[in-house]
Amino acid sequence: MATTTNITTLNQLVANLHDIADKHQMINGFMYGETWEFYQSGVTNSPEMWVSCTGITRERAVTVYDLIIYLADNVKRGEINELEVESDLIQIAEDVIYQLQNNDYGWNIPQDTTIPVKIMTERTPKNLTVAEFSVSIRTKKPANICAIPFTSNPIT
């Protein structure tokens, strides 16, 4: 998967997030969509990175994508490795946040943005432990009414 540096679509943004997950040595899987859909098949390949887009904000020449990123891993029966799993997920979350703040992608998340990471244990249908954080990614996207295929000018 190749990194896109001139992000103009949600597809390109998600492809870059997938690339980040693929290249992280501790992340084994990536999913995009609604969290309740992720384990309908009963298959897990944790730790995994899940991404959901909760909406966008259109500003002048900028689109802001509001995302929730989940990092999920299995805790062994009896919770004997719960602390280890939580520690690993926190480290992975910090790695992903640091990568997201890298300006080489062509998006912008200010370095001084505070990004709280919430840890939830056994909150998913498969009793996974999850590190969750929200982030707003700003991408440059100039206004372009030419993208609307009118045969005549709709503005009189």
N, C-alpha and C positions, 0 to 999 in steps of 0.2 A: 504494500500500500504506500502510495506517495503522499508526501505532505504538500498541501495546497497553501500558498502564502498570500493569495489574493482572494480571501473568502467573500463570496457574494450570495451564497445560498446555505440553507440549513444542511443540505446534503454534504456540502464541502466541509462545513464545521464538524458534523458528525464523523465524517471520514478521518479528519485530523484527530479527533478524540479517540477513534478506534485505533489509529496509528500509535498514539501515545500508550494506550492499553497494550497493544501488541508488543511494543518495544520494552515495556517495563518487565523486568525479570520475575517479578512476583505475581503479576496478573495473568491468569490463565484463560480468561474469556471476556467478551464484550457484548453488551446488549443495549439496544436503543428502543425506547417505547415506554409503556406503562408497566410499573413494577409488578402489578398483580398478574401480568401475562408471562413473566419470565420463567416460572417453573411449572407451567401447566403440563409439560411433558414429564416432569419428575426428574429431569437430568440436571446435575450440577457439575460445574467444572471450576470450583472455587480455588483461590480467590478470584472474583470477577469484578468488572467495572460496569455499572449500569448507568445510563444517561436518559433523562427525560427533559424535554423542552416544555416549560410551563407557559411560554408566551414570548412575544417580542414587543419591543417599543421602537417605534419609528421616530427618529429625530432628524434634523437637517443633515443630510448626507451621511447618516450613521444609522445602522440597525443594531439594536441591543437584544441579544438572545438571553433569556432567563432560563438557566438550566439547574436541575438538581442532579448531582452526581452521587452515586451510591457505590461503595466498595463492600463486597459481601464475602464472608468466609464461613466455613463450617466449624462449629465447636463440637468437640467429642462428647459422647454420652457421659453424663456425670459432670460436665463442665470442667474437666481436668486441665484443659488447655485454654480456658476462656481468657485469662490475662495475656497469654502469648498471642492469641488471635487479635485481641483488642490492640495490643502494642504494634503488631504487624500492620493492621489496618490504619492506625494513626500514621505510621511511617509512610505507607503507600499514599495516603491522602496528602501528606505534606509534599511528597515527591510530585504528585499530579498537580497540586496547586502551584508549586514552583514552576513546573513545566508550562502550565497555563499562563503564567505571568511572563513568559518569555516572549518578547516582542517579535521574534523571527517569524511567527505564524501570520502576521498581518492583522491580528486582532489586538485589542487593548483591554487589559485589566490592570488598573494602576497598582504599582508595587505597594502602596500604603493602604490598599483595601484590606479591611479585616474580614477574614472568611472563617466563621466558626464551624467546627466539625463536631457533629453530634454522634455519639456512640449509642447504638441500640442493640441489646442482646436478646436473642430469641424473639424477634418481632416479626419475622417473616413466616410464611406457611411452612417452610422447611427448618424453622428454628435456627436460622443463620444469625450471626452477629454482623451488624452493618455499621459502617462509618458513612455519614451523610453530610454533604455540604451543598450550599447553593452558590452559584456564581453567575454574574452577568458579564457576557462577553460582547464587547463593542467592536463592530466591523464597519469599515468604511464602505459606503454604498451610496453613490450620488443618485439623486432623483432622476427617473427616466420614464417620462410618459410615453416615449416611443415604444416601450415594451407592450403597450396595449394596442392590439391590432385593429385599429379603426380604419375603415376605408375612406372616411372623411373626418375632418377635425370636429370633435364633439363640442368644443368650446366656441361659442359665437361671440 
